[in-house]
Amino acid sequence: MAREKGRGARTRVNGNGASKASELAAASFHPDGSLGKGLVHYVVSHQIDLPLYVICPLSLLSVFGSSTAKTFFSLQYQDKTTGLYDKGWQDLNFICFWVLAFTALRAGIMEYLLTPFARRSGITSPAKVIRFAEQGWSVIYYVIFWSLGMYIMYNSPYWFNTSYFWIAYPHVQLTGLMKWYYLVQFAFWIQQVFVLSIEKKRKDFIPMLTHHLVTCTLISCSYLTNHTRIGNAVLCCMDFSDILFSLAKVLNYLGLRQVCDLTFGLFFVSWIITRQTLYPIIIWTTYRDPQRFLDMKWDPSKGKYFTSFTQNCYLGLFAALQVIILIWFFMILKVAWKVISGNSAEDTRSDSEESEGEQKKR
């Protein structure tokens, strides 16, 4: 990992609202700095204030009764008879708000909560402080949304019963909680593509980018084609191991090596259960069960979009995700072998997180 350039460095906000940590992140967007100037550098360095420049005026318009502005902050298309929600174009406004909100929330929590905590905990390297804050934010997000996703699934008919992914399809109307969860998750993963550009490039940048794009495609398509039940299950499978992985990295940055190794062990077990066992079961039910419960007809007027072609598209996307998962699993096995050999758990991708200049100082 990168070495500290100077002790006692503190995070300060300059006149434009950009912190030193944000500036370092902006520089990592383009290591040579040539393309990091201008608009790109400005956007990366102002992740708190730029979203607020959009959110605050929209909030005022909403308070003063603008029906359009209100669509950015509240769910639309409620059926007054059932209390459930349909889908429509105005859902895009809600998603846009949460993309902006996550950008500001992530930058704010990292800057004013996690970065000071890292420095008080003895982390002095600027690069390590940023990585700690990034992983700390991931822990916060995944704990909240995995818990929410599990609550939704636990109170659903498809709790450990994959047949109900397909029974009574199409599932056109959603509860308010389910719709909120799904759209906000979609916004998060859109924002993650931006986040991936900010973070220092790692050896698995291409698999990570592919993962994010496939995830966005699956969430959007499952929402539009009324397959949110299976989407909820997939997200829960993926989110749990992400909690433990990010937590292990946080503990590693804090120097708690034994606890880090224990957490990594729990992460390894959780990965096997959720991503190498439960997720393939979801793929299998997508391959085997639709013909048992569906007429496999394309009828948008009734909310039916699942045909043999649609099935193959989902299976292709699921398979692409599984290939990426297997690539990461191979990298995890390398870390597990190090732990078994008596070394501490280290992210095998971390050797690409250093800048060339910092490497020369070692």
C-alpha positions as CSV (number, residue, x, y, z in Angstrom):
1,M,0.0,0.0,0.0
2,A,1.1,3.6,-0.4
3,R,3.4,5.1,2.2
4,E,2.6,8.3,4.0
5,K,4.0,11.5,2.5
6,G,3.9,13.5,5.7
7,R,2.7,12.9,9.2
8,G,-0.1,14.9,10.8
9,A,-1.8,15.6,7.5
10,R,-5.4,16.8,8.1
11,T,-8.4,16.9,5.8
12,R,-9.3,20.5,5.0
13,V,-11.9,22.0,2.7
14,N,-10.7,24.7,0.4
15,G,-12.7,27.6,-0.9
16,N,-14.3,25.6,-3.6
17,G,-15.5,22.9,-1.3
18,A,-12.9,20.3,-2.4
19,S,-10.9,18.4,0.3
20,K,-7.4,17.1,0.0
21,A,-8.8,13.6,0.1
22,S,-11.1,14.5,-2.8
23,E,-8.3,16.0,-4.7
24,L,-6.2,12.9,-4.3
25,A,-9.1,10.8,-5.5
26,A,-9.5,13.1,-8.5
27,A,-5.8,12.7,-9.3
28,S,-6.2,9.0,-9.2
29,F,-8.9,9.2,-11.9
30,H,-6.1,10.0,-14.4
31,P,-2.7,9.2,-12.8
32,D,-0.8,11.5,-15.2
33,G,-3.0,14.4,-14.3
34,S,-3.4,15.5,-18.0
35,L,-7.0,14.5,-18.4
36,G,-7.8,15.1,-14.7
37,K,-7.9,18.8,-15.3
38,G,-10.9,20.8,-16.3
39,L,-14.4,19.5,-16.0
40,V,-13.6,15.9,-15.0
41,H,-11.3,17.1,-12.2
42,Y,-13.9,19.6,-11.0
43,V,-16.7,17.0,-10.9
44,V,-14.6,14.5,-9.0
45,S,-13.4,17.1,-6.6
46,H,-16.9,18.4,-5.8
47,Q,-18.9,15.3,-5.1
48,I,-20.8,16.9,-2.2
49,D,-21.6,20.4,-3.4
50,L,-22.5,19.6,-7.1
51,P,-25.3,17.2,-6.2
52,L,-26.6,19.7,-3.6
53,Y,-26.8,22.4,-6.3
54,V,-29.4,20.2,-8.0
55,I,-31.1,18.7,-5.0
56,C,-31.7,22.0,-3.1
57,P,-33.5,23.8,-5.9
58,L,-35.6,20.7,-6.5
59,S,-36.5,20.6,-2.8
60,L,-37.6,24.2,-2.8
61,L,-39.7,23.6,-5.9
62,S,-41.3,20.6,-4.3
63,V,-42.1,22.5,-1.1
64,F,-43.8,25.2,-3.2
65,G,-46.0,22.6,-4.9
66,S,-44.2,21.7,-8.1
67,S,-45.7,18.3,-9.1
68,T,-42.7,17.6,-11.3
69,A,-40.2,18.3,-8.6
70,K,-42.1,16.0,-6.2
71,T,-41.5,13.0,-8.5
72,F,-37.8,13.2,-7.6
73,F,-38.5,12.6,-3.9
74,S,-41.5,10.3,-3.7
75,L,-42.7,7.1,-5.3
76,Q,-45.2,7.5,-8.1
77,Y,-48.0,5.5,-9.7
78,Q,-49.8,4.3,-6.5
79,D,-53.0,2.4,-7.1
80,K,-55.4,4.0,-4.6
81,T,-57.5,0.8,-4.6
82,T,-54.8,-1.6,-3.6
83,G,-52.2,0.7,-2.1
84,L,-49.6,-0.9,-4.3
85,Y,-47.4,0.7,-6.9
86,D,-47.2,0.4,-10.7
87,K,-44.2,1.5,-12.9
88,G,-43.7,4.4,-15.2
89,W,-41.3,6.9,-16.7
90,Q,-41.4,9.2,-13.7
91,D,-39.5,6.5,-11.8
92,L,-36.4,7.8,-13.6
93,N,-36.7,11.0,-11.7
94,F,-36.6,9.1,-8.4
95,I,-33.6,7.2,-9.6
96,C,-31.8,10.4,-10.6
97,F,-32.4,11.9,-7.2
98,W,-30.8,8.9,-5.5
99,V,-27.8,8.8,-7.8
100,L,-27.1,12.4,-6.7
101,A,-28.0,11.6,-3.1
102,F,-25.6,8.7,-2.9
103,T,-22.8,10.7,-4.5
104,A,-23.2,13.4,-1.8
105,L,-23.8,11.0,1.0
106,R,-20.8,8.8,0.1
107,A,-18.5,11.8,-0.2
108,G,-19.8,13.4,3.0
109,I,-19.6,10.3,5.2
110,M,-16.2,9.5,3.9
111,E,-14.9,13.1,4.3
112,Y,-16.4,14.1,7.6
113,L,-16.9,10.8,9.5
114,L,-14.7,8.0,8.1
115,T,-11.6,10.0,7.2
116,P,-11.3,11.7,10.7
117,F,-11.9,8.3,12.3
118,A,-9.1,6.7,10.2
119,R,-6.6,9.5,11.1
120,R,-7.5,9.2,14.8
121,S,-7.0,5.4,14.6
122,G,-3.4,5.9,13.4
123,I,-3.8,5.6,9.7
124,T,-1.5,8.2,8.3
125,S,-1.0,7.3,4.6
126,P,-3.3,9.4,2.5
127,A,-3.9,6.5,0.1
128,K,-4.8,4.2,3.0
129,V,-7.1,6.8,4.5
130,I,-9.0,7.0,1.2
131,R,-9.2,3.2,0.9
132,F,-10.4,2.9,4.5
133,A,-13.1,5.4,4.0
134,E,-14.2,3.7,0.7
135,Q,-14.5,0.4,2.4
136,G,-16.2,1.9,5.5
137,W,-18.9,3.4,3.3
138,S,-19.4,0.0,1.6
139,V,-19.9,-1.6,5.0
140,I,-22.5,1.0,6.0
141,Y,-24.4,0.6,2.7
142,Y,-24.4,-3.2,2.4
143,V,-25.4,-3.7,6.1
144,I,-28.5,-1.4,5.6
145,F,-29.6,-2.7,2.2
146,W,-28.8,-6.4,2.8
147,S,-30.9,-6.2,6.0
148,L,-33.7,-4.4,4.2
149,G,-33.6,-6.9,1.3
150,M,-33.7,-9.9,3.8
151,Y,-36.7,-8.3,5.6
152,I,-38.6,-8.0,2.3
153,M,-37.7,-11.6,1.3
154,Y,-38.4,-13.0,4.7
155,N,-41.9,-11.6,4.6
156,S,-42.5,-12.8,1.0
157,P,-43.9,-16.1,-0.4
158,Y,-40.6,-16.8,-2.1
159,W,-38.6,-17.1,1.1
160,F,-36.7,-20.3,0.4
161,N,-39.3,-21.3,-2.2
162,T,-38.0,-20.5,-5.7
163,S,-41.3,-21.7,-7.2
164,Y,-42.8,-18.4,-6.1
165,F,-40.4,-16.5,-8.4
166,W,-42.8,-17.7,-11.1
167,I,-46.1,-18.5,-9.5
168,A,-48.7,-15.7,-10.2
169,Y,-46.4,-14.0,-12.7
170,P,-46.5,-11.2,-13.8
171,H,-45.9,-9.4,-10.5
172,V,-46.8,-6.0,-11.8
173,Q,-47.7,-4.1,-8.7
174,L,-45.2,-3.7,-5.8
175,T,-45.4,-2.7,-2.2
176,G,-44.0,0.8,-1.5
177,L,-41.1,-0.7,0.4
178,M,-40.2,-3.1,-2.4
179,K,-40.4,-0.4,-5.1
180,W,-38.3,2.0,-3.0
181,Y,-35.7,-0.8,-2.3
182,Y,-35.4,-1.8,-5.9
183,L,-35.1,1.7,-7.4
184,V,-32.7,2.9,-4.7
185,Q,-30.5,-0.2,-5.3
186,F,-30.6,0.6,-9.0
187,A,-29.5,4.1,-8.3
188,F,-26.7,2.8,-6.1
189,W,-25.3,0.6,-8.8
190,I,-25.4,3.4,-11.4
191,Q,-23.5,5.6,-9.0
192,Q,-21.0,2.7,-8.4
193,V,-19.9,3.0,-12.0
194,F,-18.9,6.6,-11.2
195,V,-17.3,5.4,-8.0
196,L,-15.2,2.8,-9.9
197,S,-13.8,5.6,-12.0
198,I,-12.7,7.6,-8.9
199,E,-11.0,4.7,-7.0
200,K,-7.4,3.8,-7.9
201,K,-7.3,1.3,-10.6
202,R,-6.9,-2.3,-9.5
203,K,-6.0,-5.5,-11.4
204,D,-9.6,-6.5,-11.6
205,F,-10.9,-3.2,-13.0
206,I,-12.3,-4.7,-16.2
207,P,-14.2,-7.6,-14.3
208,M,-15.4,-5.0,-11.8
209,L,-16.7,-2.7,-14.5
210,T,-18.3,-5.6,-16.3
211,H,-19.9,-6.7,-13.0
212,H,-21.4,-3.2,-12.4
213,L,-22.8,-3.0,-15.9
214,V,-24.3,-6.5,-15.8
215,T,-25.8,-5.7,-12.4
216,C,-27.4,-2.5,-13.7
217,T,-28.8,-4.4,-16.7
218,L,-30.3,-7.1,-14.5
219,I,-31.9,-4.7,-12.1
220,S,-33.4,-2.5,-14.8
221,C,-34.6,-5.4,-16.9
222,S,-36.1,-7.4,-14.0
223,Y,-37.9,-4.2,-12.9
224,L,-39.3,-3.5,-16.3
225,T,-40.3,-7.1,-17.0
226,N,-41.9,-7.7,-13.5
227,H,-39.3,-10.1,-12.1
228,T,-38.4,-8.2,-9.0
229,R,-38.8,-11.2,-6.8
230,I,-35.8,-13.0,-8.3
231,G,-34.0,-9.7,-8.4
232,N,-34.5,-9.3,-4.6
233,A,-33.1,-12.8,-4.1
234,V,-30.0,-12.2,-6.2
235,L,-29.2,-8.9,-4.5
236,C,-29.4,-10.5,-1.0
237,C,-27.1,-13.3,-2.2
238,M,-24.5,-10.8,-3.4
239,D,-24.8,-8.2,-0.6
240,F,-24.0,-10.4,2.4
241,S,-20.5,-11.4,1.5
242,D,-19.7,-7.8,0.4
243,I,-20.4,-6.8,4.1
244,L,-17.8,-9.2,5.4
245,F,-15.3,-8.5,2.6
246,S,-15.3,-4.7,3.1
247,L,-15.3,-5.2,6.9
248,A,-12.2,-7.4,6.7
249,K,-10.4,-4.7,4.6
250,V,-11.4,-2.0,7.2
251,L,-10.0,-4.2,10.0
252,N,-6.8,-4.7,8.0
253,Y,-6.3,-0.9,7.5
254,L,-6.8,-0.5,11.3
255,G,-4.0,-3.0,11.9
256,L,-6.3,-5.6,13.6
257,R,-4.8,-8.5,11.7
258,Q,-6.2,-11.4,13.8
259,V,-9.7,-10.0,13.7
260,C,-9.2,-9.3,10.0
261,D,-8.2,-12.9,9.3
262,L,-11.2,-14.2,11.3
263,T,-13.5,-11.9,9.4
264,F,-11.9,-13.0,6.1
265,G,-12.6,-16.6,7.1
266,L,-16.3,-15.8,7.7
267,F,-16.3,-14.0,4.4
268,F,-14.9,-17.1,2.6
269,V,-17.6,-19.3,4.1
270,S,-20.3,-16.8,3.3
271,W,-19.0,-16.5,-0.3
272,I,-19.3,-20.3,-0.7
273,I,-22.8,-20.4,0.7
274,T,-24.3,-17.3,-1.1
275,R,-22.4,-17.0,-4.4
276,Q,-21.3,-20.5,-5.1
277,T,-24.4,-22.3,-3.8
278,L,-27.5,-20.1,-3.5
279,Y,-26.8,-18.0,-6.6
280,P,-26.4,-21.1,-8.8
281,I,-29.7,-22.4,-7.4
282,I,-31.3,-19.2,-8.7
283,I,-29.7,-19.7,-12.1
284,W,-31.0,-23.3,-12.1
285,T,-34.6,-22.3,-11.3
286,T,-34.4,-19.7,-14.1
287,Y,-33.4,-22.5,-16.4
288,R,-35.8,-25.2,-15.2
289,D,-39.0,-23.7,-13.7
290,P,-40.4,-21.0,-16.0
291,Q,-42.0,-23.6,-18.4
292,R,-43.7,-25.2,-15.4
293,F,-45.5,-22.1,-14.3
294,L,-45.6,-19.7,-17.2
295,D,-47.2,-19.7,-20.6
296,M,-44.0,-18.2,-22.0
297,K,-45.9,-15.6,-24.0
298,W,-45.0,-12.0,-24.8
299,D,-48.0,-9.9,-23.8
300,P,-47.1,-6.4,-22.6
301,S,-50.7,-5.5,-22.1
302,K,-50.8,-8.0,-19.3
303,G,-47.3,-7.3,-18.0
304,K,-46.0,-10.6,-19.5
305,Y,-42.5,-10.4,-20.9
306,F,-41.0,-13.8,-20.2
307,T,-40.5,-15.9,-23.3
308,S,-37.8,-18.4,-24.3
309,F,-35.8,-15.5,-25.7
310,T,-36.2,-13.6,-22.5
311,Q,-35.2,-16.6,-20.5
312,N,-32.0,-17.1,-22.5
313,C,-31.1,-13.4,-22.0
314,Y,-31.4,-13.7,-18.3
315,L,-29.4,-16.9,-18.3
316,G,-26.7,-15.2,-20.3
317,L,-26.5,-12.3,-17.9
318,F,-26.5,-14.6,-14.9
319,A,-23.8,-16.7,-16.5
320,A,-21.7,-13.6,-17.2
321,L,-22.0,-12.6,-13.5
322,Q,-21.1,-16.1,-12.5
323,V,-17.9,-16.0,-14.6
324,I,-16.9,-12.8,-12.8
325,I,-17.7,-14.4,-9.5
326,L,-15.5,-17.4,-10.3
327,I,-12.6,-15.0,-11.3
328,W,-12.9,-13.3,-7.9
329,F,-13.2,-16.7,-6.2
330,F,-9.8,-17.7,-7.7
331,M,-8.3,-14.5,-6.2
332,I,-10.0,-15.2,-2.9
333,L,-8.4,-18.7,-2.8
334,K,-5.0,-17.1,-3.2
335,V,-5.6,-14.9,-0.2
336,A,-7.0,-17.9,1.8
337,W,-3.8,-19.8,1.0
338,K,-1.8,-17.0,2.4
339,V,-3.8,-17.1,5.6
340,I,-3.4,-20.8,5.9
341,S,0.3,-20.4,5.3
342,G,0.5,-18.1,8.3
343,N,0.4,-14.7,6.6
344,S,-2.3,-12.0,7.1
345,A,-5.2,-11.6,4.7
346,E,-4.3,-9.1,2.0
347,D,-6.4,-8.1,-1.0
348,T,-4.5,-9.6,-4.0
349,R,-5.6,-6.5,-6.0
350,S,-3.9,-4.1,-3.6
351,D,-0.6,-4.0,-5.3
352,S,-2.1,-1.9,-8.1
353,E,-3.4,0.7,-5.7
354,E,-0.1,2.5,-5.3
355,S,0.9,5.4,-7.4
356,E,4.2,4.9,-9.2
357,G,5.8,7.8,-7.3
358,E,4.9,6.4,-3.9
359,Q,6.3,3.0,-4.9
360,K,9.6,4.6,-5.7
361,K,9.8,6.0,-2.2
362,R,9.6,2.6,-0.5
